[in-house]
Amino acid sequence: MKELDAKDRDILGILSKEARIPLKTLAGRIGLSRSATSERVASLEKSGVIRGYRADIGQLDPGLIRAFLLVTLTRTPSIGILDQLARYPEVRRVSSVSGQLDLIVEVEVPSIDRLNTLRDLVATLGGVEDLTTAIVLRRDIERAVD
Protein backbone atom coordinates (compact mmCIF):
# COMPACT_ATOMS: atom_id res chain seq x y z
CA MET A 1 0.00 0.00 0.00
CA LYS A 2 1.26 3.44 -0.86
CA GLU A 3 1.76 6.10 1.79
CA LEU A 4 -1.33 8.26 2.28
CA ASP A 5 -0.82 11.92 1.46
CA ALA A 6 -2.80 14.98 2.57
CA LYS A 7 -5.33 14.65 -0.28
CA ASP A 8 -5.98 11.00 0.59
CA ARG A 9 -6.52 11.98 4.21
CA ASP A 10 -8.87 14.78 3.12
CA ILE A 11 -10.87 12.26 1.06
CA LEU A 12 -11.07 9.87 4.01
CA GLY A 13 -12.12 12.64 6.38
CA ILE A 14 -14.94 13.75 4.11
CA LEU A 15 -16.13 10.23 3.24
CA SER A 16 -16.16 9.16 6.89
CA LYS A 17 -18.76 11.88 7.54
CA GLU A 18 -20.52 11.97 4.16
CA ALA A 19 -20.22 8.57 2.48
CA ARG A 20 -22.83 9.46 -0.15
CA ILE A 21 -21.23 12.71 -1.27
CA PRO A 22 -21.25 13.05 -5.07
CA LEU A 23 -17.81 12.56 -6.63
CA LYS A 24 -17.98 15.99 -8.28
CA THR A 25 -18.63 17.65 -4.91
CA LEU A 26 -15.86 15.64 -3.24
CA ALA A 27 -13.43 16.66 -6.00
CA GLY A 28 -14.34 20.33 -5.57
CA ARG A 29 -13.85 20.19 -1.82
CA ILE A 30 -10.37 18.68 -2.05
CA GLY A 31 -9.25 20.74 -5.03
CA LEU A 32 -8.70 17.96 -7.56
CA SER A 33 -10.35 17.06 -10.85
CA ARG A 34 -13.18 14.56 -10.83
CA SER A 35 -11.06 11.94 -12.61
CA ALA A 36 -8.10 12.37 -10.23
CA THR A 37 -10.45 12.12 -7.25
CA SER A 38 -12.09 9.02 -8.73
CA GLU A 39 -8.66 7.38 -9.19
CA ARG A 40 -7.69 8.15 -5.59
CA VAL A 41 -10.97 6.78 -4.20
CA ALA A 42 -10.62 3.63 -6.33
CA SER A 43 -7.03 3.20 -5.10
CA LEU A 44 -8.11 3.61 -1.47
CA GLU A 45 -10.84 1.02 -2.02
CA LYS A 46 -8.51 -1.42 -3.79
CA SER A 47 -5.87 -1.18 -1.05
CA GLY A 48 -8.48 -1.85 1.64
CA VAL A 49 -8.22 1.55 3.33
CA ILE A 50 -11.85 2.14 2.33
CA ARG A 51 -13.65 -1.10 3.10
CA GLY A 52 -17.19 -0.05 2.33
CA TYR A 53 -19.89 2.56 2.50
CA ARG A 54 -22.88 2.23 4.74
CA ALA A 55 -25.57 4.05 6.63
CA ASP A 56 -24.86 4.82 10.28
CA ILE A 57 -28.24 3.96 11.78
CA GLY A 58 -29.07 5.04 15.28
CA GLN A 59 -31.07 3.05 17.76
CA LEU A 60 -34.35 2.18 16.05
CA ASP A 61 -36.32 1.74 19.25
CA PRO A 62 -35.57 4.42 21.85
CA GLY A 63 -37.22 2.20 24.48
CA LEU A 64 -34.49 -0.43 24.23
CA ILE A 65 -31.88 -0.70 26.96
CA ARG A 66 -28.29 -1.31 25.88
CA ALA A 67 -25.80 -2.94 28.17
CA PHE A 68 -22.43 -4.66 28.21
CA LEU A 69 -22.00 -7.98 29.94
CA LEU A 70 -18.36 -8.20 31.00
CA VAL A 71 -17.56 -11.89 31.20
CA THR A 72 -14.64 -13.76 32.76
CA LEU A 73 -14.38 -17.40 31.73
CA THR A 74 -12.99 -20.33 33.71
CA ARG A 75 -10.77 -21.10 30.70
CA THR A 76 -10.28 -19.93 27.15
CA PRO A 77 -10.97 -20.46 24.38
CA SER A 78 -14.54 -21.47 25.02
CA ILE A 79 -16.23 -21.84 21.65
CA GLY A 80 -19.26 -23.47 23.28
CA ILE A 81 -20.03 -20.24 25.13
CA LEU A 82 -20.06 -18.32 21.86
CA ASP A 83 -22.54 -20.80 20.39
CA GLN A 84 -24.76 -20.42 23.44
CA LEU A 85 -24.60 -16.61 23.39
CA ALA A 86 -25.52 -16.60 19.69
CA ARG A 87 -28.85 -18.24 20.59
CA TYR A 88 -30.06 -15.11 22.42
CA PRO A 89 -31.57 -12.61 19.96
CA GLU A 90 -30.79 -9.73 22.34
CA VAL A 91 -27.04 -10.33 21.93
CA ARG A 92 -25.82 -7.81 19.33
CA ARG A 93 -22.05 -8.30 19.48
CA VAL A 94 -19.54 -10.48 21.31
CA SER A 95 -15.89 -9.45 21.44
CA SER A 96 -13.03 -11.53 22.82
CA VAL A 97 -10.65 -9.21 24.62
CA SER A 98 -7.31 -9.35 26.38
CA GLY A 99 -6.73 -8.51 30.02
CA GLN A 100 -8.85 -9.34 33.07
CA LEU A 101 -11.99 -9.96 31.01
CA ASP A 102 -12.47 -12.58 28.33
CA LEU A 103 -15.65 -11.44 26.57
CA ILE A 104 -17.59 -8.23 26.17
CA VAL A 105 -21.18 -9.03 25.23
CA GLU A 106 -23.24 -6.13 23.92
CA VAL A 107 -26.99 -6.60 24.37
CA GLU A 108 -30.19 -4.69 23.62
CA VAL A 109 -33.23 -5.56 25.72
CA PRO A 110 -36.73 -4.10 26.07
CA SER A 111 -36.65 -3.83 29.87
CA ILE A 112 -34.55 -4.07 33.01
CA ASP A 113 -36.41 -7.27 33.87
CA ARG A 114 -35.29 -8.86 30.59
CA LEU A 115 -31.74 -7.61 31.19
CA ASN A 116 -31.75 -9.29 34.62
CA THR A 117 -33.12 -12.52 33.14
CA LEU A 118 -30.57 -12.52 30.31
CA ARG A 119 -27.77 -11.69 32.74
CA ASP A 120 -28.79 -14.63 34.97
CA LEU A 121 -28.93 -16.97 31.97
CA VAL A 122 -25.45 -15.96 30.80
CA ALA A 123 -23.99 -16.12 34.33
CA THR A 124 -25.12 -19.73 34.69
CA LEU A 125 -23.63 -20.93 31.40
CA GLY A 126 -20.96 -23.56 31.92
CA GLY A 127 -17.55 -21.95 31.76
CA VAL A 128 -18.61 -18.50 33.02
CA GLU A 129 -16.62 -17.63 36.13
CA ASP A 130 -17.77 -14.04 36.67
CA LEU A 131 -20.08 -11.51 35.03
CA THR A 132 -20.46 -7.77 35.52
CA THR A 133 -23.16 -5.67 33.87
CA ALA A 134 -22.66 -2.11 32.64
CA ILE A 135 -25.80 -0.32 31.39
CA VAL A 136 -25.21 2.21 28.62
CA LEU A 137 -26.56 5.60 29.74
CA ARG A 138 -26.00 7.25 26.35
CA ARG A 139 -23.78 7.00 23.29
CA ASP A 140 -21.79 10.18 22.91
CA ILE A 141 -19.87 9.15 19.79
CA GLU A 142 -20.90 6.26 17.58
CA ARG A 143 -19.23 5.59 14.27
CA ALA A 144 -19.79 2.71 11.93
CA VAL A 145 -16.46 0.94 11.51
CA ASP A 146 -16.10 -2.29 9.58
C-alpha positions as a Python dict, from the first residue, in 0.01 Angstrom:
ca = {
    (1, 'M'): (0, 0, 0),
    (2, 'K'): (126, 344, -86),
    (3, 'E'): (176, 610, 179),
    (4, 'L'): (-133, 826, 228),
    (5, 'D'): (-82, 1192, 146),
    (6, 'A'): (-280, 1498, 257),
    (7, 'K'): (-533, 1465, -28),
    (8, 'D'): (-598, 1100, 59),
    (9, 'R'): (-652, 1198, 421),
    (10, 'D'): (-887, 1478, 312),
    (11, 'I'): (-1087, 1226, 106),
    (12, 'L'): (-1107, 987, 401),
    (13, 'G'): (-1212, 1264, 638),
    (14, 'I'): (-1494, 1375, 411),
    (15, 'L'): (-1613, 1023, 324),
    (16, 'S'): (-1616, 916, 689),
    (17, 'K'): (-1876, 1188, 754),
    (18, 'E'): (-2052, 1197, 416),
    (19, 'A'): (-2022, 857, 248),
    (20, 'R'): (-2283, 946, -15),
    (21, 'I'): (-2123, 1271, -127),
    (22, 'P'): (-2125, 1305, -507),
    (23, 'L'): (-1781, 1256, -663),
    (24, 'K'): (-1798, 1599, -828),
    (25, 'T'): (-1863, 1765, -491),
    (26, 'L'): (-1586, 1564, -324),
    (27, 'A'): (-1343, 1666, -600),
    (28, 'G'): (-1434, 2033, -557),
    (29, 'R'): (-1385, 2019, -182),
    (30, 'I'): (-1037, 1868, -205),
    (31, 'G'): (-925, 2074, -503),
    (32, 'L'): (-870, 1796, -756),
    (33, 'S'): (-1035, 1706, -1085),
    (34, 'R'): (-1318, 1456, -1083),
    (35, 'S'): (-1106, 1194, -1261),
    (36, 'A'): (-810, 1237, -1023),
    (37, 'T'): (-1045, 1212, -725),
    (38, 'S'): (-1209, 902, -873),
    (39, 'E'): (-866, 738, -919),
    (40, 'R'): (-769, 815, -559),
    (41, 'V'): (-1097, 678, -420),
    (42, 'A'): (-1062, 363, -633),
    (43, 'S'): (-703, 320, -510),
    (44, 'L'): (-811, 361, -147),
    (45, 'E'): (-1084, 102, -202),
    (46, 'K'): (-851, -142, -379),
    (47, 'S'): (-587, -118, -105),
    (48, 'G'): (-848, -185, 164),
    (49, 'V'): (-822, 155, 333),
    (50, 'I'): (-1185, 214, 233),
    (51, 'R'): (-1365, -110, 310),
    (52, 'G'): (-1719, -5, 233),
    (53, 'Y'): (-1989, 256, 250),
    (54, 'R'): (-2288, 223, 474),
    (55, 'A'): (-2557, 405, 663),
    (56, 'D'): (-2486, 482, 1028),
    (57, 'I'): (-2824, 396, 1178),
    (58, 'G'): (-2907, 504, 1528),
    (59, 'Q'): (-3107, 305, 1776),
    (60, 'L'): (-3435, 218, 1605),
    (61, 'D'): (-3632, 174, 1925),
    (62, 'P'): (-3557, 442, 2185),
    (63, 'G'): (-3722, 220, 2448),
    (64, 'L'): (-3449, -43, 2423),
    (65, 'I'): (-3188, -70, 2696),
    (66, 'R'): (-2829, -131, 2588),
    (67, 'A'): (-2580, -294, 2817),
    (68, 'F'): (-2243, -466, 2821),
    (69, 'L'): (-2200, -798, 2994),
    (70, 'L'): (-1836, -820, 3100),
    (71, 'V'): (-1756, -1189, 3120),
    (72, 'T'): (-1464, -1376, 3276),
    (73, 'L'): (-1438, -1740, 3173),
    (74, 'T'): (-1299, -2033, 3371),
    (75, 'R'): (-1077, -2110, 3070),
    (76, 'T'): (-1028, -1993, 2715),
    (77, 'P'): (-1097, -2046, 2438),
    (78, 'S'): (-1454, -2147, 2502),
    (79, 'I'): (-1623, -2184, 2165),
    (80, 'G'): (-1926, -2347, 2328),
    (81, 'I'): (-2003, -2024, 2513),
    (82, 'L'): (-2006, -1832, 2186),
    (83, 'D'): (-2254, -2080, 2039),
    (84, 'Q'): (-2476, -2042, 2344),
    (85, 'L'): (-2460, -1661, 2339),
    (86, 'A'): (-2552, -1660, 1969),
    (87, 'R'): (-2885, -1824, 2059),
    (88, 'Y'): (-3006, -1511, 2242),
    (89, 'P'): (-3157, -1261, 1996),
    (90, 'E'): (-3079, -973, 2234),
    (91, 'V'): (-2704, -1033, 2193),
    (92, 'R'): (-2582, -781, 1933),
    (93, 'R'): (-2205, -830, 1948),
    (94, 'V'): (-1954, -1048, 2131),
    (95, 'S'): (-1589, -945, 2144),
    (96, 'S'): (-1303, -1153, 2282),
    (97, 'V'): (-1065, -921, 2462),
    (98, 'S'): (-731, -935, 2638),
    (99, 'G'): (-673, -851, 3002),
    (100, 'Q'): (-885, -934, 3307),
    (101, 'L'): (-1199, -996, 3101),
    (102, 'D'): (-1247, -1258, 2833),
    (103, 'L'): (-1565, -1144, 2657),
    (104, 'I'): (-1759, -823, 2617),
    (105, 'V'): (-2118, -903, 2523),
    (106, 'E'): (-2324, -613, 2392),
    (107, 'V'): (-2699, -660, 2437),
    (108, 'E'): (-3019, -469, 2362),
    (109, 'V'): (-3323, -556, 2572),
    (110, 'P'): (-3673, -410, 2607),
    (111, 'S'): (-3665, -383, 2987),
    (112, 'I'): (-3455, -407, 3301),
    (113, 'D'): (-3641, -727, 3387),
    (114, 'R'): (-3529, -886, 3059),
    (115, 'L'): (-3174, -761, 3119),
    (116, 'N'): (-3175, -929, 3462),
    (117, 'T'): (-3312, -1252, 3314),
    (118, 'L'): (-3057, -1252, 3031),
    (119, 'R'): (-2777, -1169, 3274),
    (120, 'D'): (-2879, -1463, 3497),
    (121, 'L'): (-2893, -1697, 3197),
    (122, 'V'): (-2545, -1596, 3080),
    (123, 'A'): (-2399, -1612, 3433),
    (124, 'T'): (-2512, -1973, 3469),
    (125, 'L'): (-2363, -2093, 3140),
    (126, 'G'): (-2096, -2356, 3192),
    (127, 'G'): (-1755, -2195, 3176),
    (128, 'V'): (-1861, -1850, 3302),
    (129, 'E'): (-1662, -1763, 3613),
    (130, 'D'): (-1777, -1404, 3667),
    (131, 'L'): (-2008, -1151, 3503),
    (132, 'T'): (-2046, -777, 3552),
    (133, 'T'): (-2316, -567, 3387),
    (134, 'A'): (-2266, -211, 3264),
    (135, 'I'): (-2580, -32, 3139),
    (136, 'V'): (-2521, 221, 2862),
    (137, 'L'): (-2656, 560, 2974),
    (138, 'R'): (-2600, 725, 2635),
    (139, 'R'): (-2378, 700, 2329),
    (140, 'D'): (-2179, 1018, 2291),
    (141, 'I'): (-1987, 915, 1979),
    (142, 'E'): (-2090, 626, 1758),
    (143, 'R'): (-1923, 559, 1427),
    (144, 'A'): (-1979, 271, 1193),
    (145, 'V'): (-1646, 94, 1151),
    (146, 'D'): (-1610, -229, 958),
}
